Amino acid sequence: MNHFDPYDFAGHLTEAQQTVLREQAEQREQRFIAKRPMRFAAEGDLHPDIHQWCRRVYRGTEHGDLVLFGGVGAGKTWSLWKLGQLLIQNGWRGRYEVLESYDLKDVMRDRDRDQDARVLVNTWTQADLLAIDDLGVVGMHNWDSDNLSRLINERWKNGLPTVVTTNVADLKPLVGPRAASRMQDEATFVAMGDNDRRRNK
């Protein structure tokens, strides 16, 4: 049985700090969940390799980028949202941005003439963790690929990890050889399979 010691000031301070940190983590998790699309709210377990990568992130050890590849409905997008929740639950305090390749292409096209687009690109460039969903689904011309390469290069130079989901393991046709080389630097590649889980419900 625990006894309250009114003179244990250090112990009370530590307990109060831990309570505040727990409350802050819960609030951050709730804000993150509020942004998550309803379709990706299902419970489940992350692929072990993704779980290991997350552990390296929230422990602050070397981790590189994360590439999830596999067929339609394999759980790649669900994993993007689940891993963000896992990071927050384990005390990670960074800023995590999740965007679809459609939005990436549209905003990149407007960045030279639209202030809001420039702000968004800067937000993505500087995010502690950036996830690009369905890379390769939207066709990109040379101009699009150049801008994507610039984004990836800036993040790589600053040691900011990027998570990508795609249907293929070879990134070169999607982002070009230079950006692909940057992303493959100490990256974790996770094969998610080709089984469409949505069809099997």
N, C-alpha and C positions, 0 to 999 in steps of 0.2 A: 504494500500500500504506500502510495506517494504522500509525503507530508509537505505542506507548504512552509517554506522557510522565508519569513519576511526580510531576512538579512542577506539572502543570497541574491545580491543585486546583479552580479554577472550572469547568473543562471536565468534570472527573470528577463534580462536584456536579450540574452540569446534566444530564449523561447519566444519573446515578442518579435524579434527579427525573423525567426523562422516562420511565425504565423503570417507576418506581412508578406514574405516571399511566396508562401503557399497561396495566399489570396491573390497576389499579383499574377502568379502562374495560372490560376483558375480563371481570372479575368481575361488574360491573353488567350487562353484556350477557347473561351466562350466567344471572343471576338473573331477568332480564326474560324471556328465552327459556323458562325453566322455568315461568313463569306462563302462557305463551301456549298456548292450546288447540291440540292436535295438527293439527286441520283447517286451521289458518292458518299452518302452518310452511313451505308451499311457497315456492320461490324465485320471483322475478319482479321487475319494475321498477315503481316507483311512477309514478303519473300525473305528468307534468312540473310541473303546477301545485302538486301536493302537495309535490313535491321542492323547489320554490322556496320554499314556505311554511316547510318544515322548515329550509331554509338561513337564513331570516330569524330563526327561533327560536334556533338554536344560535349565531348570530352576535350575538344580542341586539338586533336592530333591530325596528322596529315590524312587527307581524304580524296582530293581531286574531284573531278566531276562525276556525275552518275548518269548512265545511259540505260534506259529501260526499253527493250525492243521485243516485239512479238506481234501476233496477229490481232485483228479487230476483236474487242471484247475480252482481252486477256487480263485485264485489271490494271493496266498501266496508269490511266488517269486516276483511278481510285487510289492507287499507291502514292501518287503525288500528294494528295490531300491527307492520306493517312500518315505519311512520313512527317509532314509538317506538324500534325497533332502530336506525334511521338516526340519530336524534338522539343516542343513547348512543354510537354509533360515532364521532360527530363531537365528542365531548367535552362534550355537554350533561349536566349533573349534577342536573337537577331531578327531582321526583317525579311520575310519570305514572300516573294511575289510569284504568283502563278498566272501564266497567260497562255492563250491559245495561239497557234501559228497564224490563224486568220487575223487576229488583232495585231500580232507582231507585224505582219505584212502591211496592213492598212496604216498603222501608226508610222512605220518607217517611211512610207510613201509621202506622208504629210509633214515630216519633221522639218523640212526646209522652209515651209511656208506657214506653219501653224505652231504657235507658242505652246499650246496644250500638248501637242505631240512631242515637242522637244522636252517638255517637263517629264512626260511619261518615259521617254527613252532614257533620260538621265536617272529616273527612279529605277528603271530596270538595270541600268549599268552599275549603279551603286548599291543595289540590294545585297544584303548579306548572303542570300540564297535566291536564285532565280530558276523557275521551272518553265520550260517551253513545252507545251503539250502538242502532240501530233505533228512534229516536225516532218516535213515531206509530204503531208496531205495536200497542202496548198502549193501549186507550182510557183517557183520563183525565177524571175529573170535575173540577168547578171547584176543589175542595179540592186535588186532585193538581196541577192547573195552577198554583195559587197557590204551592204549595211549590216547584215546579220554577222558577217565576219568581223566587222569593226566592233560590234557589241561583244562578241565572244572574246575577241582579242583584248579589249579593255578589261573585261572581267578576269581573264587569265593573268594579265600583267599585275593585277591587284590581288591575286590569290583568292578571288571570290568564286565559290563553286556554282556550277550550273547543272541543273537536272533536265534531261531531255527524254521525252517519250517519242518513239518512232516505230514504224513497221519493219525497218531494216536495220541490220547491225553496222553496215558500212556508211559512215557519215560523209565521206568525200563527195558523193553526188549531191548531197543535200546542202552542205555548207562550204564546199570547196576544200582543196587539200591543205591549205594553210590553217584554216579554222579547225578542220578535223584533227590536224596534228596537235593543236593547242588543247582541244577537248580530250584527246586520248592520253594526254600527259598525266599519268598516275590515275586514270579514270577507272571506275568500276562499271563493267558492262554486265547487265542482268538480263538473261533470256526469260521472258515471261510466258513463252509457249504460244501455240496457235489455236488453243481451244476457246471458243466464244462462250464465255460464262453466261452472257445475257440470253443466248439462244437456249441454254440448258436449264434455265430456271423453270 
